Amino acid sequence: MYINARKEGIIMKKETSIGNEIRKLRNFQGSTLQELADRCGCSKSLLSKVENGKVMPSVATLVKIASSLGTTVSALLEENSQISAVFTTWEEVEANFIGTDKGYRISAVATQYQSKKMQPFFFRVKDKEVKRHSVRHDGEEFVLVIEGSINFQVGHVKYTLHEGDSLYFNASEDHYVSPLSENATYLDIFV
C-alpha cells in the first residue's frame, strides 16, 4: 500500500522537549544538576537552561549530556511510539530549527523513530554568527551541503564543501564548521 504522506496530512511532531527528557532521566538516576554538570563538563547554569527549555545546547554538548546519562542523543529525541517510517516535509524542518549556544541552528529529523542507528540533523549556519569551537565524540558523521558553502575541518585537514558536496569522517577527531557563504544549510547524520 502506498500513502501520499503529504496529501494525507501525516505530520510528525515531537511533543516533549529534550530538556524534559534530560530532567526525567537525571531525576530517575537520582542525580543533581551539579552532579550531571560535573560528569558532562557543562555548567550547572547551562544544564538548568536546557532542562527548562530556555536554550538548546550544541550537538556536541547534547552528546556529552546523553553520554553522562548513559543514553544516546537519539533516545533523548525519541517519542514513545513504535513506527516503521517517518516522513518529514521541508516545511517541518524549517519550522523546527532551534538556535544553539554556539550560534548555529539545528533541526532534528525522525525523532519519532525509536532505537535508530543514526540521528540526522539539518544545520543552518550564518557567516559571523557561529562561535569558533571544535568538538569530538564517539561515532561517525556524514555531512551533505544543501545550500551555500562551508569549511569543515577534521583533525588538521580543512575541506571546502559547496552545494551537493559531502564528507564522511570519524567523529572522534576534533572537527568544526565555519560558513563561507552568508547562509549555509547542511545535513549532518550522526552514527
HELIX and SHEET records of a PDB file:
HELIX    1   1 ALA A    5  GLU A    8  1                                   4    
HELIX    2   2 ILE A   18  PHE A   28  1                                  11    
HELIX    3   3 LEU A   33  CYS A   40  1                                   8    
HELIX    4   4 LYS A   44  GLU A   51  1                                   8    
HELIX    5   5 VAL A   59  SER A   68  1                                  10    
HELIX    6   6 VAL A   73  LEU A   77  1                                   5    
HELIX    7   7 TRP A   90  ALA A   95  1                                   6    
SHEET    1   A 6 ILE A  98  GLY A  99  0                                        
SHEET    2   A 6 ARG A 105  ALA A 108 -1                                        
SHEET    3   A 6 GLN A 119  LYS A 126 -1                                        
SHEET    4   A 6 ASN A 183  PHE A 190 -1                                        
SHEET    5   A 6 GLU A 140  GLU A 147 -1                                        
SHEET    6   A 6 SER A 166  ASN A 170 -1                                        
SHEET    1   B 3 VAL A 157  HIS A 162  0                                        
SHEET    2   B 3 SER A 149  VAL A 154 -1                                        
SHEET    3   B 3 HIS A 175  PRO A 179 -1                                        
END                                                                             
